[in-house]
Amino acid sequence: MKFPLLATACAALASLTLGDARAEEATTETVATETVVVTGKRLGRVSKGATGLPLEIKETPQTISTVGQQEMLDYGLSGSNDALRLATGINVEQYETNRAVFNARGFEVQLTQVDGLGMTNDWGTVVGQMDTFLFERIELIRGANGLLTGVGNASGTINYIRKRPTNVDGGQVQFSAGSWGLKRGALDYNKVLTEDGSWAARLVVAHEDKDSYLRALHDRRSTVYGVVDGQIGDDGVLTLGFTHQDARQRSPMWGSLTLNRVDGSRVDFDTSASTSQDWTYWNTRSQSAFVEYAHSLGTDWEAKLTYTHRRGEEDVRLLYAFASAGGLNADNTGLAGWPYASFVTTRNDIVDANLSGEFKALGRSHHLITGISHSRQKTATDLFPYDTATYQFLPLPAFPYGGNVYPEPVWGARTPSTGGTQSLTRLYAAAQLGLTEEAKAIVGLNVVRLRREGSSLYGSAATTNAYPTTSEVSPYLGLTYALTPDTLAYLSYSDIFQNQDHTDVNGAYLAPMKGVNQEVGIKAQWLGQQLLTTFALFSAEQKGMATYAGVTSGGTYYYEPKDVTSRGFEFEATGKLGQDTQLTLGLTRLRLTGPDGQPIYEWVPRTTANARIDTRVSGLPALRVGAAARWQSGTSKTGAISQSSYLLLNAFAAYRLSDAATVRLNLNNVLNKKYVGGLVYGAIYGAPRSATVSLEYTL
């Protein structure tokens, strides 16, 4: 049976502002608001990262999950990848110590946004982790996202919502210490700069330093974020922000563990096993800045202009340990080394201008947003050459080995290698139309032009300037119907396309893949609208999707296009059970098939389930406890290993020492489960049981 499915992440999330909402409500009476509109905007901020329309999650014809700041604090999740593991329907495949890919609905998530703006990452690989202390929440919009960017696939979109200034002075400071020498300090402080509240600023600082369960691995990350907003005239609001992050990783793994022998059997090592050497490192640094100006055009309309700039750098010295025979020998030898050093720079610029508001026609209210955006990304990779005859493909001793068994090459001068640019221009429009009292339609159109030039980011193309210019139109259609005041049924349809950086066996770039997506579901509110449940059936077909096909004689991965279909269902329940208990339950079940109708991408778990609950202890109101569990079905990969199903359990207990001070104990992997983190590009062991103690103090 066929059913309509969403595809475009045209799901708009109108969420409540987190943090000091109640405190702000209590103080706004003392703030002049007749001419100063910014104070009201601070109170009423909503996220429009899915459709650009101010829709509540219930009104959006797409599935959306959120992970809020309090949840990230409660579970001690300071890294963005770790926080995403709390969300329904997403899998984090940490195949190296500093690189991961995400997948949702069977496909790699290739679009990450900040405050609704971003650019696709065609390889899907994410380097490093952002500090979660910067964000009010993380939104996961599942399904395709034509209205968001016009390009992408059928997986979903991750949208990070930055903290913004509030209407009250104050903040929070926290200190943490834990397993493997973890030391962390963080500060979040807001200051109202003028008596009338028209200008305010917020500063967020975080520093983390820790060793690891993996041999010799050490991480250090420092982050600073500052943002200020204020009134310009009677109708304008100006916001300026800047972020700097410096992350340094010593003894990282490039590539993953070889856990199979040449005879096909599996080999097991201690969770601390690592292929790295003491001279290796992976350092990343990024700076980003944004300027946003919003101008009120009466009570119902607003014009907004946003410019975002980001510059990133990667400085690496790495060793790749690989088994040339496809596995280890009986005595665990068989690995050889491949040293590598590079310096990569990436620059992103995004300009977006839009007009949004509410209008009336045929006796009903409707919402509209229309705009234009242009984004440009430029990437360059410089290499540090070395004498390959002396240092490349040297045999490694039996695994596991120490951190001093492979000599560091004598690196030559920094030499330009590969680079490229891509630019995306799009015109977009979306509207929510009131058809009847119960029925509403969401229609949208995205017209895009994508141009790319230069060589592949990984230098795998046989030619340069081989990218075709792509012009496409992506439609979106959604329909919602209120069955009761608390129950809404919906359906949505979209198509979408995505250029690909992957090359075939001859080094030519694959043609863009195209997707057709449908979703049908029902959303219901319970317990006085405190609990929201969502059930959705989805279907997505990706035509010409790059699929790993092998390695050339020169050692380069090559791919072939395949038509892949994903069908399944999702369920999520999230909200409150009573005044003191928070609950989230999620379940995803899918079926992935290739052009022959047979299962494909066996490394993607077909079933995942997550649950988290926290509550205040009856009789001891100063104590809150919580637990988060995640289960996934078994996975495998041809020519590698298999991973049976497993369950991970995290827990916390937070005790309020005073109105200002709270101490928290976190336990991760409570059951001390030994598992492999992901099989898509290899495997490393997940972290064993660990503990962290934190002190939080309200300023």
C-alpha positions as a printed Julia matrix, in Angstrom:
699×3 Matrix{Float64}:
   0.0     0.0     0.0
   1.32    3.4    -0.94
   0.93    6.35    1.32
   1.8    10.03    0.99
   5.0    10.97    2.58
   6.78   14.12    3.45
  10.03   14.77    1.98
  10.93   18.32    2.25
  11.98   19.33    5.66
   9.4    22.0     5.37
   8.56   21.37    8.93
   8.55   24.49   10.97
   9.17   24.31   14.6
   7.59   27.02   16.62
   9.08   26.3    20.0
   8.83   28.02   23.3
  11.82   30.1    24.31
  13.84   28.12   26.83
  15.69   29.28   29.86
  14.42   32.26   31.82
  10.92   32.47   30.37
   9.06   32.68   33.66
  11.55   35.16   35.04
  11.2    37.3    31.93
   7.41   37.26   32.18
   7.67   38.47   35.74
   9.84   41.43   34.81
   8.43   42.65   31.52
   5.86   44.84   33.28
   8.72   47.08   34.39
  10.17   47.35   30.88
   8.89   50.0    28.49
   7.28   48.19   25.54
   5.13   50.82   23.81
   7.95   51.88   21.47
  10.58   49.28   22.34
   9.6    46.15   20.44
  12.78   44.17   21.04
  11.76   43.15   24.58
   8.62   41.51   23.27
  10.6    39.78   20.52
  12.95   38.33   23.11
   9.98   36.83   24.93
   8.23   35.52   21.84
  11.07   34.11   19.76
  10.1    31.09   17.7
  12.16   28.83   15.49
  11.26   28.84   11.8
  14.01   26.45   10.8
  11.76   23.94    9.06
   9.45   25.95    6.8
  10.14   29.55    7.69
   6.54   29.76    8.88
   5.65   30.32   12.56
   4.1    26.89   13.04
   3.92   24.89   16.23
   5.27   21.35   16.1
   1.72   20.02   16.16
   0.77   22.11   13.1
   3.74   21.0    11.01
   3.11   18.15    8.53
   6.42   16.52    9.34
   8.06   14.81   12.3
  10.27   16.97   14.53
  12.22   16.08   17.66
  14.01   18.47   19.98
  16.72   18.15   22.61
  16.61   21.1    24.99
  19.33   22.8    26.99
  18.08   21.4    30.29
  18.16   17.85   28.92
  21.71   18.35   27.68
  22.73   19.66   31.09
  20.92   16.89   32.96
  22.68   14.13   31.03
  26.06   15.89   30.99
  26.17   16.09   27.19
  28.66   18.8    26.26
  29.3    17.59   22.67
  26.75   17.96   19.89
  27.17   14.39   18.62
  26.49   13.01   22.09
  23.39   15.18   22.43
  21.98   13.94   19.11
  21.93   10.41   20.49
  19.02   11.49   22.69
  16.85   12.31   19.67
  14.32   10.0    18.05
  15.13    8.53   14.65
  18.79    9.5    14.28
  21.9     7.3    14.42
  25.34    8.73   15.19
  28.03    6.63   13.49
  31.29    7.57   15.23
  33.7     5.66   13.0
  36.81    7.61   14.05
  37.7     9.62   17.13
  37.11   12.95   15.37
  34.74   12.14   12.5
  31.19   10.87   12.43
  28.22   10.59   10.1
  24.55   10.78   11.03
  21.73    8.92    9.36
  17.96    9.22    9.6
  15.36    7.22    7.72
  18.17    5.2     6.17
  20.12    8.05    4.56
  23.04   10.18    5.72
  22.08   13.56    7.14
  23.95   16.03    4.96
  22.45   19.32    6.1
  23.34   21.03    9.36
  22.0    24.49   10.11
  22.44   27.14   12.77
  19.33   29.24   13.37
  17.82   27.93   10.14
  20.74   28.78    7.85
  23.33   26.39    6.46
  24.75   24.61    3.46
  24.74   20.96    2.53
  27.69   18.72    3.28
  27.71   16.25    0.39
  29.96   13.72    2.09
  27.84   13.71    5.23
  30.97   13.58    7.39
  31.11   15.86   10.44
  34.5    16.73   11.94
  34.63   17.36   15.68
  31.78   18.38   17.95
  30.25   21.74   18.78
  29.84   22.64   22.44
  26.18   22.26   23.38
  26.39   25.06   25.95
  26.02   27.5    23.03
  22.51   26.35   22.18
  19.03   26.64   23.6
  18.08   23.42   21.85
  18.77   21.16   18.9
  16.01   20.39   16.42
  15.93   17.28   14.26
  13.56   17.67   11.33
  13.16   14.29    9.66
  12.52   13.87    5.97
  13.58   15.88    2.96
  13.95   19.63    3.2
  13.35   21.33   -0.12
  11.93   24.46    1.47
  14.94   24.81    3.75
  17.65   24.78    1.1
  16.27   23.32   -2.11
  19.0    20.69   -2.15
  19.49   17.65    0.04
  18.27   14.12    0.46
  15.48   12.3     2.25
  17.16   11.97    5.64
  16.54   15.15    7.57
  17.99   18.4     8.86
  19.76   19.2    12.1
  19.13   22.76   13.26
  21.08   24.24   16.17
  19.29   27.14   17.88
  21.76   29.59   19.45
  21.21   31.3    22.76
  20.1    34.92   22.44
  19.9    37.83   24.89
  17.02   37.87   27.37
  15.27   40.64   29.32
  16.84   39.91   32.72
  20.34   40.04   34.17
  21.85   36.79   35.37
  23.22   33.5    34.25
  24.88   30.3    35.3
  28.34   28.95   35.97
  29.19   25.25   36.11
  32.19   23.07   36.93
  32.55   19.36   36.15
  35.06   16.6    36.87
  34.87   12.96   35.93
  36.32    9.78   34.5
  39.51    9.87   32.41
  40.59   13.16   33.94
  37.63   15.21   32.7
  37.8    18.86   33.73
  35.21   21.36   32.48
  34.13   24.9    33.28
  31.39   26.96   31.63
  29.76   30.39   32.04
  26.53   31.75   30.57
  25.69   35.35   31.51
  23.09   37.82   30.24
  23.19   41.58   30.83
  20.54   44.19   29.99
  22.58   47.17   28.8
  20.01   50.0    28.93
  17.37   51.07   31.44
  14.5    50.61   28.99
  15.72   47.13   28.05
  16.24   48.07   24.41
  19.78   46.61   24.31
  21.06   43.42   25.91
  24.05   41.11   25.55
  24.88   37.51   26.36
  28.25   35.82   26.81
  28.84   32.06   26.78
  32.27   30.56   27.55
  33.17   26.87   27.89
  36.45   25.0    28.31
  36.86   21.22   28.46
  39.97   19.09   28.91
  39.94   15.3    29.14
  41.72   12.06   28.4
  39.86    9.05   27.03
  39.19    5.36   27.43
  41.13    5.0    24.16
  44.88    4.71   24.5
  46.66    8.1    24.54
  43.67   10.05   23.17
  43.35   13.54   24.63
  40.78   16.25   23.81
  40.81   19.93   24.66
  38.09   22.32   23.48
  37.61   26.03   24.19
  34.56   27.98   23.01
  33.54   31.64   23.28
  30.23   33.03   22.03
  28.99   36.6    22.37
  25.76   38.11   21.08
  24.09   41.5    21.45
  20.73   42.74   20.21
  18.91   46.03   20.42
  16.42   48.53   19.13
  17.05   50.53   15.96
  14.44   53.27   15.72
  10.88   52.32   16.58
  10.59   49.25   14.36
  14.02   47.68   13.88
  15.94   45.06   15.82
  19.65   44.5    15.18
  21.47   41.36   16.37
  25.22   40.71   16.11
  27.02   37.57   17.24
  30.45   35.96   17.14
  31.68   32.45   17.98
  35.21   31.1    18.3
  36.02   27.44   18.93
  39.45   25.86   19.24
  39.53   22.06   19.51
  42.72   20.05   19.79
  42.88   16.27   19.69
  46.09   14.39   20.44
  46.63   10.8    19.24
  43.44   10.59   17.17
  42.43    7.61   15.1
  42.3     8.15   11.34
  40.39    5.19   10.05
  39.06    2.61   12.45
  39.87   -0.77   13.91
  40.3    -3.93   11.89
  38.18   -6.43   13.79
  38.19   -9.35   11.35
  40.83  -11.86   10.33
  41.64  -12.99    6.82
  39.89  -16.31    7.53
  36.63  -14.41    8.13
  36.56  -14.79   11.91
  36.08  -11.85   14.25
  38.74  -10.71   16.69
  38.04   -8.91   19.94
  40.25   -6.34   21.69
  40.06   -4.22   24.81
  37.93   -1.08   24.44
  41.11    1.0    24.83
  42.55   -0.34   21.55
  43.71    2.39   19.17
  45.68    2.54   15.94
  47.09    6.04   16.65
  50.65    7.14   17.29
  51.94    9.67   19.8
  53.02   12.15   17.1
  49.56   12.39   15.55
  47.07   15.18   16.15
  43.85   16.63   14.7
  43.36   20.31   15.5
  40.37   22.33   14.33
  39.6    26.0    14.74
  36.56   27.95   13.6
  35.28   31.51   13.78
  31.79   32.52   12.8
  29.91   35.8    12.9
  26.4    36.82   12.0
  24.44   40.03   11.58
  20.65   40.02   11.58
  18.32   42.96   11.06
  14.55   42.6    11.41
  12.19   45.46   10.59
   8.56   45.5    11.61
   6.15   46.51    8.82
   3.08   47.07   10.95
   1.65   44.54   13.36
   1.58   41.54   11.01
   4.6    41.81    8.68
   8.35   41.71    9.08
  11.32   42.02    6.75
  14.57   40.33    7.77
  18.11   40.4     6.41
  20.76   37.99    7.72
  24.43   37.57    6.87
  26.52   34.72    8.27
  30.24   34.15    7.8
  32.24   31.15    8.96
  35.89   30.23    8.54
  37.24   26.85    9.58
  40.72   25.35    9.7
  41.92   21.78   10.12
  45.57   21.05   10.88
  46.31   17.32   10.99
  49.12   14.79   11.32
  47.64   11.31   11.02
  48.4     7.63   10.57
  46.02    5.28    8.8
  46.45    1.62    9.75
  44.95   -0.74    7.19
  44.93   -4.44    6.42
  46.04   -4.89    2.81
  44.87   -8.51    2.81
  41.4    -7.57    4.06
  41.95   -8.66    7.66
  44.41   -9.56   10.38
  46.56  -12.67   10.39
  46.18  -15.31   13.08
  48.87  -13.58   15.17
  47.15  -10.14   14.73
  49.77   -8.87   12.29
  48.89   -7.69    8.82
  48.45   -3.95    9.32
  50.47   -1.36    7.41
  50.74    2.39    7.96
  49.92    5.39    5.78
  51.05    8.75    7.22
  49.22   11.91    6.19
  49.46   15.63    6.94
  47.33   18.47    5.62
  45.96   21.92    6.33
  42.36   22.53    5.19
  40.56   25.86    5.14
  36.85   26.33    4.56
  34.99   29.6     4.17
  31.19   29.92    4.13
  29.15   33.05    3.43
  25.36   33.09    3.5
  23.03   36.04    2.83
  19.29   35.65    3.29
  16.54   38.26    2.86
  12.89   37.47    3.42
   9.49   39.0     4.0
   6.99   37.23    6.24
   3.65   37.96    7.74
  -0.05   37.27    8.06
  -2.8    38.28    5.68
  -6.53   37.75    5.42
  -8.44   36.46    2.41
 -11.85   34.86    1.99
 -12.57   35.53    5.62
  -9.59   33.55    6.93
  -6.04   34.22    8.13
  -3.04   32.95    6.2
   0.74   33.08    6.69
   3.34   33.74    4.0
   7.09   33.9     3.72
   9.04   34.7     0.56
  12.69   35.4     0.13
  15.99   35.05   -1.65
  19.28   33.65   -0.38
  22.78   33.19   -1.7
  25.46   31.01   -0.15
  29.03   30.42   -1.18
  31.55   27.91    0.12
  35.24   27.78   -0.72
  37.52   24.95    0.4
  41.26   24.44   -0.08
  43.49   21.55    0.98
  47.26   21.86    1.32
  49.42   18.79    1.83
  52.77   18.25    3.54
  54.74   15.82    1.34
  57.22   13.26    2.63
  59.51   10.55    1.29
  57.01    7.77    0.59
  59.74    5.21   -0.1
  60.96    5.66    3.48
  57.77    6.23    5.44
  54.76    4.87    3.56
  53.17    1.42    3.96
  55.63    0.22    6.6
  54.41   -2.93    8.4
  53.03   -2.49   11.89
  53.59   -4.98   14.72
  50.87   -7.25   16.05
  47.81   -5.32   17.18
  47.26   -3.83   19.7
  50.55   -2.0    19.7
  51.92    1.07   21.5
  52.1     4.71   20.46
  55.74    4.69   19.35
  55.98    1.92   16.75
  55.71    3.96   13.53
  58.2     6.77   12.82
  56.9    10.25   12.07
  57.87   11.29    8.55
  60.05   14.28    7.85
  57.4    16.59    6.42
  58.13   18.83    3.48
  56.89   22.36    2.86
  53.15   23.01    2.75
  51.98   22.52   -0.83
  48.56   23.4    -2.36
  46.7    20.27   -3.43
  42.95   20.43   -4.11
  40.15   22.93   -3.66
  36.85   24.04   -4.94
  33.96   26.45   -4.6
  30.23   26.07   -4.74
  27.5    28.68   -4.74
  23.78   28.23   -4.27
  21.2    30.87   -5.14
  17.59   30.22   -4.33
  14.21   31.89   -4.46
  11.68   30.48   -2.06
   8.12   30.98   -0.92
   5.88   29.11    1.49
   2.38   29.74    2.72
   0.0    28.26    5.25
  -3.5    28.7     3.86
  -6.62   28.38    5.96
  -9.03   26.33    3.83
 -11.67   25.74    6.5
 -11.77   26.01   10.27
 -10.22   22.54   10.48
  -8.19   22.22    7.28
  -5.01   24.06    6.35
  -2.72   23.67    3.38
   1.01   24.37    3.33
   2.36   25.02   -0.14
   5.85   26.0    -1.11
   8.23   26.35   -3.99
  12.0    26.52   -4.06
  13.88   27.55   -7.21
  17.62   26.91   -6.97
  20.77   27.26   -9.04
  23.85   25.4    -7.84
  27.26   26.01   -9.39
  30.47   24.21   -8.45
  34.01   24.28   -9.73
  37.39   22.94   -8.78
  38.6    19.49   -7.82
  37.02   17.1    -5.38
  37.6    17.82   -1.71
  39.43   14.53   -1.5
  41.2    14.79   -4.84
  39.51   11.7    -6.27
  38.27   13.22   -9.53
  40.18   12.62  -12.72
  39.43   16.13  -14.0
  38.75   19.58  -12.63
  35.89   21.94  -13.43
  33.78   18.86  -14.16
  30.78   19.75  -12.04
  27.59   20.49  -13.97
  25.56   23.59  -13.12
  22.24   22.44  -11.74
  18.97   24.39  -11.83
  15.95   22.8   -10.19
  12.48   23.58   -8.87
  11.39   21.76   -5.7
   7.7    21.83   -4.75
   6.23   21.18   -1.33
   2.63   20.35   -0.48
   1.24   19.65    2.94
  -2.28   19.32    4.32
  -3.37   19.3     7.95
  -6.84   18.57    9.31
  -7.9    19.07   12.93
  -9.94   16.0    13.82
 -10.51   17.43   17.31
  -9.04   20.46   19.12
  -6.22   18.17   20.3
  -5.8    15.81   17.33
  -4.45   16.66   13.89
  -3.97   14.45   10.83
  -1.52   15.45    8.11
   0.09   14.45    4.87
   2.89   15.99    2.82
   4.76   15.53   -0.44
   8.02   16.86   -1.81
  10.78   16.15   -4.24
  14.41   17.18   -3.85
  17.83   16.79   -5.48
  21.45   16.67   -4.34
  24.72   17.04   -6.23
  27.32   14.45   -5.28
  31.06   14.68   -4.66
  31.49   10.95   -5.19
  33.24    9.65   -8.29
  32.95    6.44  -10.27
  35.7     3.97  -11.07
  36.96    6.24  -13.86
  37.15    9.31  -11.62
  34.1    11.07  -13.08
  31.58   12.73  -10.78
  28.25   10.99  -10.39
  25.14   12.78  -11.59
  22.95   14.48   -8.97
  20.61   12.16   -7.11
  16.91   12.95   -6.93
  14.39   12.04   -4.3
  10.62   11.81   -4.01
   9.24   11.87   -0.5
   5.86   11.33    1.12
   4.6    11.25    4.7
   1.27   10.78    6.41
   0.7    10.99   10.12
  -1.34   11.99   13.11
  -0.41   14.23   16.05
  -2.32   14.37   19.32
  -2.04   16.28   22.57
  -2.93   14.69   25.89
  -3.12   15.53   29.6
  -4.2    19.11   29.11
  -1.88   19.57   26.09
   1.18   18.69   28.16
   2.03   15.53   26.16
   2.39   15.38   22.36
   2.34   12.11   20.43
   3.25   11.72   16.75
   2.78    8.68   14.55
   4.0     8.86   10.95
   4.31    6.58    7.93
   7.03    7.64    5.52
   8.39    6.67    2.14
  11.35    8.04    0.23
  13.0     7.07   -3.02
  16.52    8.28   -3.82
  17.39    7.84   -7.49
  21.04    7.59   -8.52
  22.36    7.66   -4.94
  26.14    7.21   -4.62
  26.8     3.76   -3.18
  30.24    2.45   -2.24
  31.46    0.03   -4.9
  35.14   -0.61   -4.17
  38.69    0.73   -4.19
  40.74    1.47   -7.3
  44.25    0.13   -7.8
  45.47    3.56   -6.71
  43.71    3.24   -3.36
  40.79    5.61   -4.1
  37.23    4.77   -3.1
  34.79    4.7    -5.99
  30.99    4.64   -6.1
  28.13    3.69   -8.38
  24.63    5.16   -8.6
  21.76    3.1    -7.21
  18.06    3.69   -6.64
  17.34    3.21   -2.95
  13.91    3.17   -1.29
  13.19    3.7     2.4
   9.8     2.95    3.93
   8.76    2.76    7.54
   7.08    4.36   10.5
   8.0     6.54   13.46
   6.37    7.12   16.81
   7.25    9.68   19.45
   5.63   10.81   22.69
   7.13   13.79   24.48
   6.06   16.13   27.23
   4.97   16.09   30.86
   3.3    13.47   33.01
   2.08   15.61   35.85
   3.93   18.62   37.16
   7.31   17.06   37.97
   7.84   14.28   35.42
   9.19   14.69   31.87
   8.93   11.84   29.38
  10.13   11.09   25.84
   9.53    7.79   24.03
  10.58    7.17   20.44
  10.48    4.26   17.99
  11.64    4.07   14.36
  11.2     1.07   12.09
  12.29    1.12    8.44
  12.98   -1.04    5.42
  15.77   -0.15    2.98
  15.87   -1.76   -0.44
  18.02   -1.36   -3.53
  17.06   -1.4    -7.22
  16.6    -5.19   -7.09
  14.16   -4.94   -4.21
  16.6    -6.6    -1.82
  17.87   -5.11    1.46
  20.74   -2.61    1.12
  22.91   -0.54    3.47
  22.96   -3.29    6.08
  24.99   -1.08    8.43
  21.9     1.07    9.08
  19.87   -0.31   12.02
  16.34   -1.12   10.91
  14.81   -0.55   14.34
  15.8     2.0    16.97
  14.03    2.89   20.21
  14.77    5.58   22.75
  13.29    6.56   26.08
  14.11    9.14   28.7
  12.33   10.11   31.86
  13.16   12.4    34.75
  11.17   13.23   37.86
  11.37   14.94   41.2
  11.56   12.45   44.05
   8.42   12.44   46.16
   9.19   13.38   49.74
  12.57   14.85   48.75
  11.75   17.73   46.35
  15.37   18.86   46.2
  16.3    15.64   44.35
  15.65   14.99   40.65
  16.57   11.7    38.98
  16.43   10.59   35.39
  17.42    7.86   32.95
  17.86    7.71   29.18
  17.94    4.46   27.21
  18.62    3.72   23.56
  18.28    0.37   21.8
  19.1    -0.54   18.22
  18.77   -3.68   16.18
  21.76   -5.59   14.82
  23.85   -4.34   11.89
  26.51   -5.76    9.59
  28.7    -4.93    6.62
  29.94   -7.2     3.88
  33.66   -7.85    4.21
  33.74   -6.48    7.74
  31.98   -7.52   10.95
  28.5    -7.61   12.4
  27.16   -5.95   15.55
  24.32   -7.56   17.45
  21.52   -5.48   18.95
  22.42   -3.59   22.09
  20.99   -1.31   24.78
  22.73    1.72   26.29
  21.56    3.29   29.54
  22.57    6.65   31.04
  21.33    8.1    34.33
  21.61   11.22   36.48
  20.74   12.48   39.95
  20.62   16.23   40.67
  20.32   17.64   44.19
  19.46   21.3    44.83
  21.75   22.47   47.61
  20.14   25.92   47.69
  18.07   28.16   45.45
  21.25   28.93   43.53
  23.38   25.77   43.73
  22.81   22.26   42.33
  25.13   19.27   42.34
  24.68   16.56   39.71
  25.99   13.02   39.28
  25.98   11.48   35.79
  26.55    7.81   34.97
  27.01    6.88   31.31
  26.72    3.35   29.94
  25.43    2.18   33.31
  25.35   -1.46   32.18
  28.96   -1.22   30.92
  27.94   -2.62   27.54
  30.77   -3.38   25.13
  29.75   -2.5    21.59
  31.01   -1.15   18.28
  29.88    2.4    17.53
  29.11    2.09   13.82
  30.01    0.12   10.71
  29.49    2.54    7.84
  33.21    3.29    7.33
  34.72    1.02    9.96
  34.36    0.63   13.7
  35.68    1.71   17.07
  34.5     0.58   20.48
  32.05    2.75   22.36
  32.94    4.18   25.74
  32.6     1.91   28.8
  30.95    3.01   32.04
  31.96    6.48   33.22
  30.93    9.03   35.85
  30.89   12.82   36.13
  30.12   15.17   39.02
  29.02   18.74   38.27
  28.26   21.84   40.32
  25.95   24.44   38.82
  25.46   27.86   40.35
  22.87   30.45   39.29
  24.22   34.0    39.17
